[in-house]
Amino acid sequence: MQTLAEEGQALSQRRMATVTDLSQWVENELQDLQMAKARFQIAIDQRPDEEGLTLPDGRRVAFDAHGIDRVEFLVETNPGEGFKSLVKIASGGETSRLMLALKNVLAKADQIPTLVFDEIDQGIGGRVGMMVGEKLWNLSRQHQVMCITHLPQLAAYGDQHYQVAKAVQDGRTHVDVLPLVNGDRLAELAQMLGPVSEGTLQSAGEILRIVQAKTAGRGD
């Protein structure tokens, strides 16, 4: 048990040593994701437990497979609101962007194979959408990334693009998932911009060219 306590405390000290840097890295990512005023903190504490491990300073604390610490991510999305637990953030778009920031910072250490982002484009425009798309694409070099979006600047970064559509047949609703390539993909991106026309097709083509230029030579 002494060895376990020593290892648990050593792990706790390593965590504490990275808290400030990790928080700053996440905040830097959030600035790129149009959350420049958001602040991020990591709270680390231990829970007293009479049946727990006895640390070198005499305290007895609870422990589990993750060590002796209780770790919580805290976020203040707007100045003056105060820090709240990440799990209590109400906005789906904010939560998605916070998770994207965390995943980008922790990409090399994170072993989760598949990440799903639903409507991460909520509340952002095309310029920021290009940045979000690029960060998602970078993340996909180390994970499988699935993203549900209505923003063409973001969708253009997908290595594979699918259209999801609902239809009613014989009184029942069905969902069709169709892969889009070449002209079909261009038309879908144009439709995300508005009614398909020469102008929206031209804009969609320009978005694809920008994305291809950014990602060329950077694949696996």
C-alpha positions as a printed NumPy array, in Angstrom:
array([[  0.   ,   0.   ,   0.   ],
       [  2.926,   2.334,   0.632],
       [  4.103,   1.92 ,  -2.951],
       [  0.555,   2.575,  -4.197],
       [  0.347,   5.753,  -2.119],
       [  3.709,   6.977,  -3.402],
       [  2.763,   6.295,  -7.01 ],
       [ -0.622,   7.989,  -6.525],
       [  0.97 ,  11.099,  -5.087],
       [  3.614,  11.198,  -7.818],
       [  0.848,  11.04 , -10.468],
       [ -1.044,  13.808,  -8.676],
       [  2.047,  16.005,  -8.667],
       [  2.558,  15.469, -12.409],
       [ -1.04 ,  16.469, -13.026],
       [ -0.685,  19.626, -10.939],
       [  2.463,  20.552, -12.843],
       [  0.579,  20.577, -16.17 ],
       [ -2.62 ,  22.36 , -15.082],
       [ -1.528,  25.903, -15.97 ],
       [ -0.063,  25.021, -19.367],
       [ -3.009,  22.826, -20.349],
       [ -5.51 ,  25.53 , -19.408],
       [ -3.62 ,  28.103, -21.5  ],
       [ -3.414,  25.774, -24.502],
       [ -7.17 ,  25.171, -24.377],
       [ -7.879,  28.903, -24.129],
       [ -5.631,  29.507, -27.159],
       [ -7.669,  26.974, -29.124],
       [-10.925,  28.624, -28.017],
       [ -9.745,  31.977, -29.363],
       [ -9.511,  30.413, -32.822],
       [-13.026,  29.   , -32.39 ],
       [-14.695,  32.395, -31.768],
       [-14.762,  31.966, -27.991],
       [-12.05 ,  34.545, -27.278],
       [-13.539,  35.604, -23.928],
       [-13.92 ,  32.058, -22.612],
       [-11.713,  30.92 , -19.741],
       [-10.775,  27.373, -18.806],
       [ -9.617,  25.942, -15.496],
       [ -8.835,  22.492, -14.123],
       [ -9.749,  21.719, -10.512],
       [ -7.85 ,  18.902,  -8.811],
       [ -8.582,  17.786,  -5.268],
       [ -8.696,  14.656,  -3.135],
       [-11.517,  13.179,  -1.073],
       [-10.766,  12.213,   2.536],
       [-11.455,   8.548,   3.245],
       [-10.638,   6.729,   6.486],
       [-10.352,   3.508,   4.491],
       [ -8.208,   5.048,   1.761],
       [ -4.5  ,   5.354,   1.113],
       [ -2.24 ,   6.94 ,   3.692],
       [ -0.142,   9.623,   2.022],
       [  3.348,  10.616,   3.246],
       [  1.826,  13.691,   4.963],
       [ -0.493,  11.457,   7.006],
       [ -3.735,  12.163,   5.158],
       [ -5.929,   9.232,   4.147],
       [ -7.634,   9.744,   0.783],
       [ -9.9  ,   7.81 ,  -1.565],
       [ -8.413,   6.255,  -4.686],
       [ -9.434,   4.303,  -7.761],
       [ -7.913,   3.089, -11.029],
       [ -7.242,   6.715, -12.051],
       [ -5.327,   7.647,  -8.904],
       [ -6.078,   9.726,  -5.817],
       [ -7.363,  12.848,  -7.589],
       [-10.81 ,  14.118,  -8.47 ],
       [-10.366,  16.145, -11.652],
       [-12.983,  18.557, -12.992],
       [-12.89 ,  20.842, -16.037],
       [-14.364,  24.287, -15.358],
       [-15.381,  26.85 , -17.974],
       [-16.487,  30.472, -18.01 ],
       [-17.934,  31.085, -21.485],
       [-18.728,  34.788, -20.916],
       [-17.079,  37.335, -18.581],
       [-18.807,  37.693, -15.22 ],
       [-20.697,  34.393, -15.374],
       [-18.263,  32.545, -13.148],
       [-16.735,  29.131, -13.687],
       [-19.066,  26.176, -14.13 ],
       [-18.466,  22.492, -14.658],
       [-18.033,  21.603, -18.327],
       [-20.873,  19.083, -18.015],
       [-23.272,  21.934, -17.113],
       [-22.586,  24.1  , -20.167],
       [-25.992,  24.583, -21.84 ],
       [-25.116,  25.493, -25.428],
       [-24.555,  22.501, -27.698],
       [-22.376,  24.566, -30.007],
       [-20.218,  25.817, -27.135],
       [-19.851,  22.305, -25.756],
       [-18.789,  20.989, -29.158],
       [-16.195,  23.727, -29.569],
       [-14.86 ,  23.163, -26.064],
       [-14.519,  19.464, -26.794],
       [-12.779,  20.237, -30.09 ],
       [-10.318,  22.496, -28.254],
       [ -9.618,  19.787, -25.68 ],
       [ -9.284,  17.057, -28.29 ],
       [ -6.836,  19.134, -30.326],
       [ -4.674,  19.809, -27.27 ],
       [ -4.8  ,  16.167, -26.153],
       [ -4.791,  14.583, -29.627],
       [ -1.604,  12.567, -29.219],
       [ -2.511,  11.233, -25.775],
       [ -6.176,  10.485, -26.485],
       [ -6.828,   6.858, -27.467],
       [-10.546,   7.232, -28.327],
       [-10.793,   5.98 , -31.938],
       [-13.94 ,   7.811, -33.127],
       [-15.095,  11.353, -32.306],
       [-18.556,  12.688, -33.238],
       [-19.297,  16.427, -33.428],
       [-22.964,  17.4  , -33.839],
       [-23.693,  20.953, -35.06 ],
       [-20.327,  22.333, -33.99 ],
       [-21.056,  25.146, -36.465],
       [-23.809,  26.57 , -34.234],
       [-23.413,  30.315, -33.888],
       [-20.4  ,  30.707, -36.181],
       [-19.975,  32.054, -39.694],
       [-17.984,  31.087, -42.742],
       [-14.625,  32.572, -41.723],
       [-14.595,  30.781, -38.37 ],
       [-16.106,  27.723, -40.057],
       [-12.966,  27.392, -42.163],
       [-10.862,  27.429, -38.992],
       [-13.104,  24.85 , -37.295],
       [-12.981,  22.687, -40.408],
       [ -9.193,  22.82 , -40.507],
       [ -8.952,  21.857, -36.82 ],
       [-11.339,  18.941, -37.365],
       [ -9.301,  17.82 , -40.37 ],
       [ -6.08 ,  17.977, -38.336],
       [ -7.746,  15.954, -35.596],
       [ -8.823,  13.346, -38.153],
       [ -5.175,  12.539, -38.862],
       [ -5.149,  10.722, -35.488],
       [ -8.817,   9.822, -34.97 ],
       [-11.84 ,   8.985, -37.059],
       [-13.927,  12.169, -36.976],
       [-17.627,  12.335, -37.852],
       [-19.207,  15.777, -38.122],
       [-22.837,  16.782, -38.721],
       [-22.921,  20.261, -40.214],
       [-24.892,  22.697, -42.381],
       [-21.888,  24.938, -43.029],
       [-20.177,  24.427, -46.42 ],
       [-16.858,  25.889, -45.243],
       [-16.708,  23.117, -42.658],
       [-18.161,  20.308, -44.777],
       [-15.565,  20.925, -47.48 ],
       [-12.842,  19.611, -45.158],
       [-14.375,  16.157, -45.005],
       [-12.358,  13.383, -46.647],
       [-15.745,  11.793, -47.292],
       [-19.034,  13.66 , -47.625],
       [-22.504,  12.176, -47.104],
       [-25.939,  13.669, -47.544],
       [-28.506,  12.62 , -44.939],
       [-32.133,  13.033, -46.025],
       [-35.511,  11.986, -44.641],
       [-38.334,  10.753, -46.847],
       [-41.791,   9.296, -46.226],
       [-42.658,   6.057, -48.003],
       [-45.856,   4.099, -47.449],
       [-46.653,   6.163, -44.39 ],
       [-43.268,   5.605, -42.73 ],
       [-40.262,   7.882, -42.409],
       [-36.99 ,   6.617, -43.813],
       [-33.51 ,   8.097, -43.617],
       [-31.231,   7.854, -46.634],
       [-27.469,   8.34 , -46.369],
       [-25.896,   9.027, -49.747],
       [-22.171,   9.401, -50.488],
       [-21.37 ,  12.524, -52.496],
       [-18.487,  12.832, -54.934],
       [-17.414,  15.215, -57.69 ],
       [-20.367,  17.141, -59.126],
       [-22.841,  15.874, -56.523],
       [-20.654,  17.154, -53.726],
       [-20.198,  20.506, -55.411],
       [-23.979,  20.824, -55.825],
       [-24.562,  19.953, -52.145],
       [-22.043,  22.564, -50.972],
       [-23.685,  25.11 , -53.267],
       [-27.098,  24.256, -51.81 ],
       [-25.721,  24.886, -48.317],
       [-24.973,  28.437, -49.494],
       [-28.439,  28.986, -50.975],
       [-30.411,  28.08 , -54.096],
       [-28.149,  26.29 , -56.559],
       [-27.05 ,  28.787, -59.184],
       [-23.98 ,  29.722, -61.145],
       [-22.953,  31.996, -58.28 ],
       [-23.321,  29.44 , -55.472],
       [-21.637,  26.759, -57.575],
       [-18.723,  29.108, -58.179],
       [-18.498,  29.916, -54.46 ],
       [-18.653,  26.214, -53.528],
       [-15.883,  25.455, -56.002],
       [-13.733,  28.221, -54.506],
       [-14.256,  26.816, -50.996],
       [-13.131,  23.381, -52.192],
       [-10.053,  24.855, -53.863],
       [ -9.087,  26.717, -50.674],
       [ -9.486,  23.549, -48.598],
       [ -7.516,  21.452, -51.077],
       [ -4.705,  24.007, -51.011],
       [ -4.624,  23.976, -47.198],
       [ -4.603,  20.197, -46.898],
       [ -2.383,  19.292, -49.871],
       [  0.614,  17.254, -48.782],
       [ -0.557,  17.097, -45.171],
       [ -2.437,  13.784, -45.276],
       [ -1.495,  10.503, -43.653]])
